[in-house]
Amino acid sequence: MTDRAKQYQADLLEFMDSHVYPAEAVYDEQMRASGDPHFQPPIVEELKVQARERGLWNLFHPHPGYGPGLTNLEYAPLAEIMGRSLMASEVCNCNAPDTGNMEVLQLFGSEEHHEKYLKPLLDGTMRSAFAMTEPRVASSDATNIELRMERDGDEYILNGRKWFASNALHKNCKVMIVMGKTDPNAEVHRQQSMMVVPIDAPGVTVMRGLPVFGYQDREGHAEIDFKDVRVPATDLLKGEGEGFAISQARLGPGRIHHCMRAIGTAERALELMCTRAQSRSTFGQKISENSNVQDWIAEARINIEMIRLLTLKAAYLMDTVGNKHARTEIAAIKVAAPSIALEIVDRAIQVHGGGGVTDDFPLALAWAHLRALRLADGPDEVHKRAIAKQELRKYRDLARVSMPSSGASLNGSPVRV
């Protein structure tokens, strides 16, 4: 780790201990008192001021001037630390999907987009949503999307339905980045485009917030209807047919950020599991003295170290050779981190007994988030498919060789079938 990364790590750890963890009970109390699942608790805004004063702000942003300009490798342990608490990423303005949207606006947005949306997002006074997934098609294949964006003079008219638009129910959400189809007759990866759409644009209707395992996330996973929504052509990002390319550029860093946070969740679950196992006794001995619980603890430590190292390798490759060349590692950690963290949280719940499935502990909500993460930004199966295709590509030349029948030889060596 670089010296500056170590300093940020120390500062963030101190901030978590002195401010974030003690505020979790206040957060819960304010949410319960409001009676609104999408309430913005005042404690979050108070902590944002504290984080910004400490320079713990926009830590994710790789470009100096927008944030501290940390590399992916430097940011990885910071995202992990923030992943230990439900609200820490928002408190430090490093929350999804805003992180990806900010980078997209910075890279492909106009000056008007920068002034109207990017600056408030960087300041933490606005939130944003990303609308790509649709209820009527298998959206793990982004080329399936159906929402139409039809050109009409200086405008586009949008018609279609989106869902799982995370953040769309946040009280401060003002804008969405929407992916739709501009040319159904183009080459399959050139049919899609992305547009900047105000969430209060005429014709945009937030239908409902989708509960995930019974939880209504504060930011919301919204189902949104677009009916004859008129958007100026100037709000098209990069150009027609660039939507798929933008989505790939956006989702790579987003996926690894999710994995970094998942490791933090796993670490906190292990901490809670050990604390509970040491403090409770059954049948005359501490729960921690049971061999199966010791196995769970040992396996959790081993697995956390493995996924952390794979995450750091992916981050290092993104920094040194680019996201494209790191795609296998990004896909691999997107499969491994949520699955392993989910198993650790599940075992922590088991050690907590009945308390583990209640909201008295953060484990049940963490389980729901991690289980959903195995679908977010592409399900496990899509990433495994990509890894397998990359692996098989190494051997494609062999397929062009006419293999002899059983018992024949290649270069004088017996062929064993």
KEBADO-993954 format. One record per atom (N, C-alpha, C, O, CB): residue in one letter; x, y, z. Coordinates in steps of 0.05 Angstrom, whole numbers, plus 5000, padded with zeros to 4 digits. Atoms other than C-alpha are relative to their C-alpha. Glycine has a CB too. Example, Ala and Ser with C-alpha at 12.3 -4.5 7.8 and 13.67 -1.06 7.14 Angstrom:
BEGIN
a501849765000 a524649105156 a501850245000 a503950245013 a498050015025 s498449764999 s527349795143 s498550225014 s499550445018 s500950094971 
END
This chain:
BEGIN
m501749765000 m500050005000 m501850255000 m503950265012 m498150005025 t498649755000 t502250714986 t499750145027 t497850075042 t499150184977 d500249854974 d503451195044 d497350155001 d496150165023 d502350195003 r502549854999 r497451615024 r497649815005 r495749895018 r499650174975 a502250194996 a492950995021 a499949925030 a497849895041 a500449754982 k499950074972 k495250795091 k498950225017 k497550175037 k502949945009 q501049774984 q493651495117 q497050024997 q495650065017 q501350264991 y502950005004 y486651485086 y498749775015 y496649805027 y499349984970 q501150234986 q485650795115 q499850055030 q497850005043 q501849754995 a500049944971 a487551025185 a497950215007 a496550195027 a502850105009 d502049794995 d483251655180 d497249894998 d495449965014 d500450234980 l502750115004 l477251255155 l499349815023 l497049825033 l499849854973 l500550184978 l477950725209 l499350165025 l497550095040 l502549835006 e500549834977 e478151275262 e497250124998 e495850135018 e502150225003 f502649885004 f472051605232 f497749805004 f495649865016 f499850124971 m502150214996 m468150955231 m499649955030 m497449935039 m500949744986 d500150064971 d469850815304 d498750235016 d497150195034 d502849945011 s500849774984 s468551525329 s497250114992 s495950235009 s502050224998 h502549885009 h462451715287 h498049814988 h495649824995 h500750214980 v502050165015 v459351195241 v498849785017 v496349765019 v501449874976 y501250224984 y458550585287 y498350115022 y496150005026 y502349835011 p501849894979 p455851005345 p497450114989 p495450135003 p501550215016 a502449885012 a450851325296 a498049794990 a495849874982 a500850194978 e501850205011 e447850665273 e497449985015 e495349955003 e501449734999 a502550014984 a442950635331 a498250244995 a495850224995 a500749975030 v501549765005 v440951355318 v498649984972 v496350064969 v501950255000 y501250055027 y439851185244 y497549835002 y495549894991 y502149874982 d502350184998 d435350605262 d497650135014 d495450105006 d500849755016 e502149874985 e431451025312 e498650214982 e496150234983 e501150145025 q501249795017 q430351595262 q498449874977 q496349984970 q502250174988 m501550145021 m428151105208 m497349895011 m495249934998 m501649774988 r502550114988 r423050765254 r498150235007 r495750205002 r500749845026 a501749774992 a420451435280 a498650134976 a496450234979 a501550215016 s501149875024 s419251695209 s497649854989 s495849974978 s502250034979 g502150165012 g414851115188 g500149994970 g498349884957 g497350105008 d499649985029 d417451235117 d502549844993 d504749915001 d500250294990 p497750165006 p421950695088 p502150154983 p504450064981 p499249754985 h498249855018 h425051215041 h500850275013 h501750464999 h498850044973 f499249754985 f426251755095 f503050044998 f504549854998 f499049985029 q497249934999 q432852115093 q500750085029 q500150315036 q500850234980 p499549944972 p435252085166 p501950245003 p504050254989 p501249765015 p498249784996 p438452735190 p502849925008 p504750065001 p498850185022 i497450084992 i444152345220 i501949954976 i504350004978 i499949745017 v498350045024 v446552165150 v501150264990 v503550284983 v498349864977 e499049745009 e446952895130 e502050125019 e503950255010 e497650204996 e498149904981 e450553065194 e502749864997 e504849994998 e499049955029 l497450155004 l455752525182 l501350074974 l503850074972 l499449695001 k498849915026 k456752755110 k501750255005 k503850284993 k497850054979 v498449764994 v459053425137 v502649935014 v504750035007 v498350205018 q497650094986 q463853075184 q502049874981 q504449924983 q499349815023 a498250155019 a466652625129 a501450204981 a503850174976 a498449804984 r498849815018 r467753205082 r502150175013 r504250235001 r497850184988 e498049844985 e471353615135 e502649845004 e504749965005 e498950085027 r497750174996 r476053025144 r501449924973 r503449784973 r499349755015 g498850085026 g477452955069 g499249724992 g500449614973 g502950035001 l500950275007 l473852285067 l497650024982 l495449944989 l499349845026 w502249935018 w469752485007 w500749944971 w503049994962 w499450315003 n499650075028 n469052224935 n502649834997 n504149864978 n500250254983 l497650165000 l474551724952 l500349824975 l502549744967 l500249835025 f500150195022 f472451284893 f501150124974 f502049984957 f497249904995 h499649885026 h473751804839 h503050004992 h504650115006 h499050295000 p497250035008 p480151654800 p501350254989 p503750264985 p500349784980 h498949775013 h480952344771 h500450235020 h498550325033 h498150104977 p499449784981 p484452884813 p498350254992 p497950304968 p503050085000 g501749785005 g480053494820 g497149935005 g495550105013 g500250104971 y502750104994 y473753064827 y500149865028 y498049855041 y499049814978 g499550144975 g476552684887 g503050005005 g504450144992 g498849715000 p497150004995 p483352514916 p501649864979 p504149874980 p500449865026 g498550125022 g485152134853 g501449745008 g503649684998 g502050194990 l498850264992 l486451464886 l499849804978 l497949814962 l498649905026 t500250225019 t487850854844 t498049805011 t497249815034 t502849874996 n501850224991 n483350244847 n501249855023 n499949775042 n499349814977 l498650154979 l488549894890 l500050165026 l499850045047 l502949944991 e500049844975 e488850474939 e497150025011 e496850035035 e501050284994 y502849974990 y481250524942 y498949745011 y497049755028 y498350094977 a501150254992 a480049784953 a499649975030 a497449905039 a501749774989 p500450044971 p481349755028 p498150215012 p496950165033 p502650025015 l501849794989 l477350405038 l497149914994 l495449945012 l500650274987 a502750105006 a471250115003 a499349775018 a497049745027 a499849914970 e500550224981 e472049495046 e499150105027 e497350005039 e502549825002 i500649884974 i471949915109 i497150115000 i495650075018 i502050225008 m502749895002 m465750285085 m497849784998 m495649835007 m499850194976 g501950225002 g462449615070 g499149885026 g497349725027 g501149794983 r500750114974 r462249465144 r497550135012 r496450035031 r502350045019 s502449864990 s456449955155 s498250084977 s499150164956 s500850255017 l502049965021 l450050045115 l500150294989 l499650334965 l497349955011 m500249725009 m450650805112 m502750134993 m502750364984 m498650165020 a497449875002 a458150925108 a500750094971 a501950304968 a502249815009 s499449925027 s458650945032 s498650264993 s499850444980 s499249784980 e501449755005 e453351485027 e501250235016 e501450465006 e497049985006 v498849804982 v456551865085 v502550124987 v503150364990 v500649895027 c497549915013 c463051905045 c499650064970 c501550104955 c502249785003 n500749955028 n459452024978 n501349804981 n502349884960 n500850294993 c498850215016 c461951364951 c497949784995 c498649554992 c502449885014 n502150205001 n455251024943 n499249944971 n499350124953 n497550105015 a501150075026 a452550644883 a497050075000 a495750075021 a500449694995 p498749985026 p449750784833 p501250274993 p502050324970 p498049924979 d499049735006 d452051504840 d502950004990 d503750154973 d499850175025 t497250005008 t459351314834 t500349954970 t501850104956 t501549775015 g499950065029 g458351004765 g498850234983 g499950304962 g498649754994 n501349785015 n453651564743 n501850244998 n501950384978 n497350075013 m498249775000 m458652094763 m502249974980 m502950154966 m501250055028 e497850055019 e464151774722 e498950014971 e500350124954 e501249735005 v501249985027 v459451704662 v499650294992 v500250374970 v497449844999 l500649725006 l457352434666 l502750154996 l502850324979 l498450135023 q497549865003 q464552654675 q501349934973 q502550114961 q501949925023 l498750085025 l466952254614 l498450074975 l499550144955 l500449705001 f501649985024 f461052324567 f497950225001 f496550284981 f498649744995 g502049794998 g456652884593 g500950274988 g503250324985 g499250045029 s499549745010 s456053584565 s500750195023 s500650125046 s497650114984 e499449804980 e458054224601 e497450055017 e497550095041 e500950264987 e502549974986 e450654304618 e499649785020 e498749835043 e497650024980 h500350234982 h450553604649 h501950045024 h501149975047 h500749744985 h498149964979 h456753774689 h498950215021 h499050165045 h502750104989 e501049794982 e453654404718 e497449925014 e497149965038 e499550264984 k502750064989 k446554144728 k500049755018 k498549745037 k498149974977 y500250254986 y448053444753 y502649915013 y502749835036 y499149794981 l497550114989 l455353264762 l501050155025 l501750025045 l502250014978 k499049854977 k457253824809 k498349955025 k499549905046 k499950304994 p501650074976 p451253704856 p500549725010 p500549665034 p497150044994 l499450274992 l452852964855 l502749985015 l502949855035 l500049814976 l497449994987 l460053094873 l499950145027 l501450075045 l502150144982 d500349864975 d457753564928 d498349845020 d498149915043 d498750274995 g501750164982 g453053034956 g497350125006 g495950035024 g501449955025 t502649884995 t446853474951 t497949884982 t495549954984 t500250304994 m501950125019 m443653054896 m500749704998 m503049625002 m500150134972 r499650285006 r442752314883 r498949934973 r497450094961 r498649825022 s500750075027 s441751944818 s499349704998 s499949555016 s502250064980 a500750295005 a439051284790 a501049914973 a501750084956 a496949965002 f499250125025 f441150814735 f497949814991 f497349615005 f502949865003 a502350165009 a435550514694 a500849844975 a500849954953 a497650184994 m499450185022 m437549924651 m498349755000 m497249674979 m503049925000 t501550254998 t434049294676 t497150044994 t495950245002 t500449885028 e502849995008 e427149144649 e498549755009 e499749535010 e499750044970 p501550234990 p421548694675 p499249804978 p498649564985 p497550095014 r501150185020 r419548394608 r502149844984 r501449674968 r498450174980 v497950155015 v426248144583 v502249925020 v502450025042 v501350184978 a497850094984 a432247774611 a502350204997 a503850204977 a501049714992 s498249785003 s436548374625 s502949945006 s504650115005 s499150225018 s497250084997 s442847984641 s501450014973 s503850034972 s500249715012 d499049955027 d443648044566 d499050284993 d496750324985 d499149794979 a500849725004 a443548804557 a499050064972 a497650264968 a502350185007 t501149955027 t442148744483 t497049944998 t495850004978 t501649824980 n502950065001 n435148504501 n498250245006 n495850235000 n499449795021 i501749784991 i432749174527 i498250104978 i498950114955 i501850235011 e502149925019 e426449434494 e499150295001 e498050394982 e497649835005 l500949724998 l425250144519 l500950154975 l503350164969 l501150135026 r499449875025 r424850544455 r500650305004 r499450445020 r497649984981 m499249725001 m428251204444 m499950094970 m501850044955 m502950055012 e500449945028 e425551484378 e500450304995 e499450475009 e497149924991 r499349725006 r428252114347 r497650144988 r496250044970 r502450014980 d502149835011 d423252674334 d501050285000 d500750435020 d497449975018 g498849735002 g426653304310 g502350035019 g504349885018 g497950215006 d497949944981 d430953584366 d499649855027 d500949915047 d500250305006 e500650154975 e428153094417 e500049704994 e499949614971 e497250085011 y500550285001 y427652354432 y497549955016 y497050085037 y502449835011 i502450084985 i421052034454 i500549725012 i501149534998 i497550004982 l499450254985 l421951484507 l497449865008 l495649985019 l501750065024 n502250164992 n416950924517 n501049725009 n502549594995 n497949974977 g499250264990 g417850304560 g499849985030 g498850175043 g502849934991 r500250054971 r418450024629 r502849905011 r504049734998 r497849795007 k497550084986 k424549954676 k499349905028 k497249985039 k502150235000 w500250064971 w425349634744 w502749955012 w504749944998 w498149765004 f497550024985 f430649544797 f501850244994 f504250224991 f501549744994 a498549755003 a432650264785 a500750105028 a499350255040 a498350224984 s499249944972 s436450334850 s500550305003 s501550434986 s502649855007 n499749724992 n436351014884 n497750174992 n497550405000 n502650104989 a502049835011 a430251254847 a498050105021 a496550295016 a498549854978 l501849924979 l426251304912 l501450165022 l500150235042 l498649765012 h498549844981 h431651674950 h498950294999 h498350394977 h503150004994 k501249734998 k429052354974 k501550214983 k500450404974 k499950095029 n498449805015 n434752714938 n500549924971 n502150054957 n502750045014 c499550095027 c434452334872 c498650194980 c496250244982 c498949714996 k501149805019 k433552834815 k500349914971 k499050024953 k501450265004 v499450065028 v436252494752 v500649704997 v501549575016 v502450174991 m499450285007 m436951814718 m501750004975 m501550174958 m497449844996 i498850075025 i441551534666 i498549754990 i498549555003 i503249945003 v501850205010 v437051114622 v501149874975 v502150024957 v497250124994 m499150145023 m439050584572 m497649904984 m495849774995 m501949765007 g502350085017 g434350454513 g501049944972 g503449954966 g497950215000 k499450085027 k434050244441 k499350224980 k497050314978 k498449744992 t500449795020 t434950774387 t499849894972 t498550024955 t502350205002 d500150115027 d435850334326 d499949695001 d501949565003 d502550094983 p500350294998 p433049624327 p501249854976 p501649614977 p497049935001 n498950135023 n436049494258 n503050014998 n504249904980 n498850134975 a497149985000 a443249654276 a501249735009 a499849555018 a500950235018 e498550234989 e448549144293 e499349975030 e499050175043 e503150034996 v501350054974 v446448814358 v501150165023 v499650245041 v500349715007 h498849844978 h451349194403 h500050304994 h501250455009 h502849905005 r500149725007 r449949854368 r497150105000 r496650324990 r501350054973 q502849924999 q442449884379 q499350175024 q497350315023 q498249755000 q500749884974 q442750174449 q501450285003 q503550324992 q500849825023 s498949744993 s443850884473 s499350075029 s497649955041 s498950234981 m500549914973 m444051244540 m499350295000 m500550454985 m502449955018 m500949724998 m440551884559 m499850095029 m499349935047 m497350044985 v500449884974 v440352354618 v497050095001 v496150254985 v501950245005 v502949944998 v433052404641 v499350095029 v499849955048 v498349744993 p500849914973 p430452824700 p497849815010 p496149724995 p498950294999 i502050194989 i426352384746 i497250115001 i495349965003 i500949915028 d502749885000 d420652884746 d499150094972 d497350254970 d500050245019 a500849935027 a420252934670 a497249914995 a496449705004 a502049884979 p502750085007 p413152924643 p500049734986 p501549684967 p498650214983 g500250275011 g411152204628 g501649795015 g501249555010 g501050004972 v498550184983 v415951894679 v498349955025 v497650135040 v502850115008 t501650074977 t411951514732 t501549795016 t502049575006 t497249904992 v498850204982 v415351164791 v497649835010 v496149935027 v501650135023 m502350164994 m410450584798 m500149895029 m498049905043 m500049764981 r499850124973 r413050264862 r502949955007 r504749954989 r498449735002 g497450094991 g419050074903 g499949705004 g498149605017 g500950145026 l500050294999 l420749334896 l501349915027 l503649975032 l501449874976 p498850114975 p421748984964 p501949784992 p501449624975 p497949905019 v498150215005 v427848534966 v500149835026 v501049935047 v502950124993 f500350184976 f426747945014 f498550145022 f499150115046 f502849925010 g501749874981 g421448365047 g501050285009 g499550425023 g499749835024 y498949744992 y425948975057 y499550214978 y499850154954 y503149985005 q500149785018 q424549645025 q502550175005 q502750315025 q497450185005 d497549844996 d431449955016 d499350295001 d497550394987 d502049944977 r500649714997 r431650685036 r500350144973 r498750314966 r502050135020 e499649885027 e434250864966 e498049904980 e497450034960 e502849944990 g502150115017 g429050414934 g501149864975 g503249944964 g498250214992 h499650135026 h429149934875 h497450044985 h495549894989 h500849685004 a502649915011 a423950264832 a499349874973 a501049814957 a500250304996 e501150065026 e419550034776 e498950264989 e497450405002 e497749785002 i500649745011 i418750624729 i498949974972 i499949824956 i502650174999 d501350005026 d414150734670 d500850264985 d500750484996 d497049975003 f499449775018 f416251184612 f497950004978 f497749824962 f502949974988 k502149985020 k410451414569 k500250274986 k499650484997 k497149985014 d499749775017 d411851904513 d501650225014 d501050455014 d497250124992 v498249814986 v417452224553 v501850144980 v503350004965 v501849845022 r498449845019 r420652774512 r502650105013 r502550235034 r498450234989 v497349934989 v428152874523 v501550144978 v501650044955 v501549755010 p498449865021 p432453384485 p502349824990 p503549675005 p501250265012 a497950165012 a437353064437 a502750065012 a504549895011 a500150044970 t497549924988 t442853434473 t500549845026 t502849845036 t500050305007 d499650164976 d441752964532 d500849714993 d501049545011 d497449995017 l498850265008 l444252364492 l502950005007 l504450195002 l499649954969 l497250024992 l450852124520 l501749874979 l501249644970 l500149835026 k498050105019 k456652034472 k499049994972 k500450084954 k501149735009 g501150025027 g452251884412 g498249754997 g498349585015 g502349984979 e501750245005 e447251394383 e501649754997 e503849754984 e498250054976 g498650255003 g449250674389 g502249955020 g503649755018 g501049974973 e497750034982 e454250794445 e499149905028 e500849885046 e501350275004 g501050084974 g449850544502 g501349755011 g502049745035 g497149964999 f498850254990 f452649844506 f502950045009 f503849945029 f499849784978 a497249954994 a459850094505 a500250165026 a502050105043 a501450164978 i500049854975 i458250604560 i499449825024 i500749845045 i498050234999 s500850184978 s454950064602 s502349825009 s502749775032 s497649834992 q497750174993 q461149624598 q502150165015 q503350065034 q501249874975 a498149834987 a465650204617 a499150065029 a500750085047 a500550254985 r501149924974 r461050374675 r500049775020 r500649805043 r497250114997 l500550224982 l459749684703 l502649875011 l502549745032 l498349804987 g497550134990 g467049444709 g500850105027 g501049945046 g502250054980 p499349894974 p469049914765 p497849965021 p498449905044 p500750294998 g502250034981 g462149864796 g499949725012 g499449695036 g497350054986 r500050284990 r462649104801 r502149965021 r501649835042 r500449814977 i497850054981 i469349124837 i499450165026 i500250075047 i502750074988 h500749854975 h466749664885 h498149845017 h498449835041 h498750274992 h501850174985 h461049204904 h501549785015 h500949715038 h497949874980 c498550224988 c466048644917 c501750105024 c501949975045 c501949874980 m498549894978 m470349094960 m498350045025 m499049975047 m501350284992 r501949964977 r464349285003 r499149735012 r498749715036 r497650174991 a500850264990 a462248555007 a502049885019 a501349745039 a499549814976 i498050114982 i468848375039 i499850145027 i500150015048 i502950054988 g500449874975 g467648905092 g497649895015 g497749865040 g499650304996 t502350134988 t460848605105 t500749735012 t499849665034 t497749974980 a499250264990 a463947925112 a501750025025 a501449865044 a501649854978 e498349964977 e469148185161 e498350075025 e498849975047 e502150234995 r501649934977 r463848495205 r498349765009 r497949735033 r498250244993 a501650244992 a459647855203 a501849815015 a500849695035 a498949874975 l498250184985 l465747455225 l500550115028 l500649965048 l502749974985 e499649874974 e466947955281 e497649945018 e497949875042 e500450304997 l502550054984 l459647885304 l499849705007 l498949635029 l497650094984 m500150284995 m460047125298 m501849925023 m501049775041 m500749844975 c498150064979 c466247085342 c499150115027 c499349975047 c502850104993 t500949884975 t463447565394 t497749855012 t497649805036 t499250294995 r502350154991 r456947185398 r500849735010 r499849645031 r497949984978 a499250274992 a460246505401 a501650005026 a501549805041 a501849884978 q498549984975 q464746735458 q498250085024 q498850015047 q502250204998 s501749894978 s459047055498 s497749825008 s496449875028 s499050274992 r502350174994 r453746505495 r500949715005 r502949614994 r498150004976 s499450284992 s453845805526 s497649824996 s495349915000 s501049985029 t502150215002 t449845175511 t501149745009 t503449675003 t498949984971 f499250274991 f450144495544 f502750005014 f504349825011 f500049814976 g497750004982 g455544705592 g502650104987 g504650095000 g500449745009 q497649885011 q460445025544 q499350234981 q497150264972 q501649784984 k500449785018 k461445645502 k499549904972 k500549694964 k502450195001 i500550075027 i458745615432 i502649984983 i502949824965 i498050194986 s497450005014 s465845775408 s501649755003 s503549714988 s501650245009 e498550254995 e468245115436 e499049774982 e500249554982 e499949925029 n501050215018 n464044715387 n501849984975 n502550194963 n497150054992 s498250035023 s468344425331 s498950114974 s500450224958 s500849714997 n501149915025 n463544595276 n500150314999 n500550424977 n497149914997 v499949704999 v463345335298 v502950094995 v503450294981 v498950115026 q497249935005 q470945345300 q500749964970 q502250114959 q501849825017 d499650035029 d470945065229 d498950234985 d500250334966 d498649744990 w501249785014 w466245615207 w501750255002 w502150404983 w497250065011 i498349774995 i470746145238 i502649984984 i503450174971 i500650035030 a497550045015 a477045855207 a499650034970 a501150164956 a501249725006 e500649985028 e473845775139 e499450294991 e500150374969 e497749814992 a500649725006 a471246485142 a502650164997 a502950324978 a498350135022 r497549855002 r478246765155 r501549924975 r502550104961 r501749945025 i498650095025 i481346345099 i498650124976 i500050224958 i500049694999 n501449915024 n475946535049 n500150304997 n500250404975 n497249915001 i499849715002 i476147275066 i502750084989 i502950264972 i499550135028 e497349935010 e483647295055 e500249944970 e501550084956 e502149845016 m499850075028 m482746944988 m498550204982 m499650294962 m498849724995 i501549815017 i477347404961 i501250285002 i501150434982 i497150015008 r498649744998 r481148014987 r502350014980 r502750214966 r500950065029 l497750005018 l487347814949 l499250004971 l500450134954 l501749755005 l500950005028 l483447674885 l498950284993 l499350374971 l497849794996 t501049735005 t480048354892 t502350194996 t502350364978 t498350105024 l497749835003 l486748694901 l501549954974 l502550144961 l502049965024 k498850065025 k489548334841 k498450134977 k499550254959 k500249694995 a501649875020 a483648564799 a500350304999 a500650424978 a497049935004 a499649714998 a484449274824 a502750084988 a502950284974 a499850095029 y497349955010 y491949254808 y500049984970 y501250154956 y502049815012 l500050035029 l490649004737 l498450234987 l499250334966 l498849734992 m501549775010 m485349544726 m501750254999 m501650414980 m497550055017 d498249774999 d490550064746 d502249984980 d503150194969 d501150035028 t497650035016 t496249774705 t499649934971 t501050024953 t501849805013 v500550085028 v493349454642 v497250064990 v496650024967 v500549704997 g502649915009 g486249714641 g497849795006 g498349565010 g500050064972 n502350164993 n479249444654 n499649774981 n498949554989 n497550175001 k500450225020 k478949044589 k501849765006 k500949545004 k500650114972 h498250224994 h485048634607 h499649885027 h500749675034 h502950104996 a500650114973 a482548544678 a497349875001 a496349815023 a500250235021 r502850085000 r475748294656 r499649725012 r497649675025 r498949994972 t500350274988 t477047564677 t500050035031 t498449905044 t502249814991 e499849974971 e479147774747 e497550155012 e496650095033 e502550155008 i502449854991 i473348274753 i497649815001 i496049815020 i499450244981 a502350205001 a468347724732 a500349805023 a498449725036 a499949864973 a499550214980 a471647224779 a499350105028 a498149965044 a502949914999 i500549904973 i471347664841 i497050075003 i496050055025 i501750255006 k502949944998 k464147874824 k498449745006 k496349765019 k499050124974 v501250254992 v462347134830 v500849925028 v499149855045 v500849774980 a498950114974 a466746964890 a499350175024 a498450065045 a502949984998 a500449834976 a465947564937 a497249995011 a496949945035 a500850284993 p502750014988 p458347584944 p499349725011 p498049705031 p497950094980 s500650274991 s457846824949 s501349935026 s500149825044 s500849804978 i498650074975 i463146755002 i499050185023 i498650085045 i503150044996 a501049824979 a460747365041 a497249905009 a496649915033 a499950294991 l502750104994 l453647085038 l500249765019 l498649735038 l498549934975 e499750244983 e455946415068 e500950085028 e500049965047 e502049814987 i499049914974 i459646775124 i497850135016 i497450075040 i502450194997 v502249874986 v453647205141 v497949795008 v496849805030 v498650214982 d501950214993 d449146585139 d500949855025 d499249785042 d499749814976 r499050154976 r453546225189 r500050185025 r499550085047 r502949904995 a500249814977 a453846845233 a497150015010 a496650025034 a500950284992 i502850014992 i446246845233 i499449745016 i498149765037 i498150014975 q500450254986 q446346115254 q501150015029 q499849915048 q501349764985 v498849974974 v450946265312 v498450185018 v498350155043 v502950104998 h501749824985 h446346825334 h497349895008 h495950005024 h499650264985 g502650124994 g440346365336 g497850174990 g498050304969 g499749955030 g502349845009 g433546695332 g500650294996 g499450424979 g497849965020 g499349715002 g436647385342 g501150064973 g500850294963 g501950075022 g498649955025 g440447305277 g498150074977 g498950214958 g501549774992 v501949955022 v434147335234 v498350255006 v496550314990 v498249764995 t501549754994 t431447965268 t501650244992 t503950224984 t499450015031 d498649755005 d433248685258 d501550115024 d502550345023 d498050214990 d498449924977 d436448715326 d503049994994 d504750125007 d499449835025 f497350035009 f442848525290 f500050074970 f498050044957 f501249725005 p500049925029 p445148765220 p500349764981 p500649814957 p502350184996 l499450245017 l445948045194 l497849944980 l498449874957 l500549775018 a502250075018 a439047925164 a500050194976 a499650104953 a497350005015 l499949815022 l439348565123 l502449964983 l502349994958 l499950295011 a497550055015 a446548415103 a499649764982 a500549764959 a502449965019 w500550245016 w444347725079 w498350074975 w498949994953 w498549785016 a501749925023 a438848035036 a501550164979 a501250114955 a497650175011 h498449845019 h443648535005 h501949834985 h502249854960 h501650225015 l498050175013 l448848004990 l498749814981 l499849754959 l501749855020 r501450185019 r443847524960 r499150144975 r499350034953 r497649875014 a500749845023 a441348074915 a502450074983 a502250094958 a498550255008 l497549935015 l448548244896 l500849784981 l502349834962 l502250065020 r499450215018 r449147564864 r498550024973 r499049874954 r499449735012 l501549945024 l444347834812 l500750284988 l500650324964 l497049995005 a499449735008 a446248574810 a502550014982 a504449864987 a500350185024 d497749975019 d450948794754 d500749744987 d503149694982 d502450125015 g499550255014 g450148124721 g500049765019 g501549765039 g502650004985 p500150234983 p448347454753 p502549834998 p504149854979 p497649834994 d497650175000 d453746944772 d500449864974 d502749844964 d499849805023 e499850175024 e452246524711 e501150154976 e502650034960 e497349884993 v498949845023 v453747084662 v503050045003 v504550024984 v498550284999 h497149964996 h460447224694 h501649744997 h503849744986 h500550115028 k498750255004 k462146484696 k500349934970 k502349834961 k498549775014 r500050055029 r460346434622 r502350164987 r503750064970 r497350094988 a497949845011 a465047014607 a502849895007 a504649894990 a499850295010 i497450124991 i470746694647 i500649754983 i502849714974 i500049935030 a499750255015 a469646024612 a500850064971 a502549934960 a497549835001 k499449935028 k469746354543 k502950104998 k504350034978 k498150214989 q497349915000 q476246704560 q502049775003 q504149764990 q500550205023 e498250234995 e479346054585 e500149824975 e502349734968 e499049845024 l500150175024 l477045654524 l501450134976 l502449994959 l497149944993 r498749875022 r479846184478 r503049934998 r504249944977 r499650315002 k497150085000 k486845974499 k500549744984 k502749694975 k500949965029 y499750265012 y485445294468 y498749984973 y498449764962 y498949795018 r501650025025 r481645484405 r501749904977 r500649774959 r498850274993 d498450105022 d487545344359 d500249705000 d500449584978 d502850125003 l499950304999 l487644624383 l497649884986 l497749664975 l500149915030 a502450115013 a480544544357 a500249984970 a498849844956 a497650175007 r499750005029 r483044684287 r501849764991 r502049704967 r501350264991 v498350235006 v487744084291 v498349764998 v496749705016 v502349965021 s501650255003 s484743444265 s501149795018 s503349695013 s500049914970 m499050204981 m485342974323 m499849724989 m497849654976 m498350025026 p500050285010 p487142254306 p498149835016 p497249915037 p502849885000 s501750194986 s482941664325 s501549885023 s503949905025 s498949784982 s498850124976 s484141304391 s502149804993 s501749634975 s497949875017 g497850195005 g490740934391 g502050114981 g504350014981 g498949754990 a498049885017 a494141374339 a501950175016 a501750185041 a498650164977 s498049844985 s499741854357 s500350274987 s499850304963 s502649855001 l499249735009 l501742574352 l502950035006 l503850005029 l498350225014 n497249964996 n509042704341 n501449765013 n503349795028 n500550255016 g498750244990 g510741994358 g499249925028 g500149725038 g502850034999 s500850074972 s507342014427 s497349875000 s495649954984 s499950265017 p502750134998 p501541564445 p497950205007 p498350385023 p500049775020 v502349844993 v494841894447 v498249855020 v497249635014 v498350094975 r501750134979 r491041724511 r497450145001 r497250385005 r501450015028 v502749895000 v483541824508 v498649925026 v496349995030 v498449904975 
END
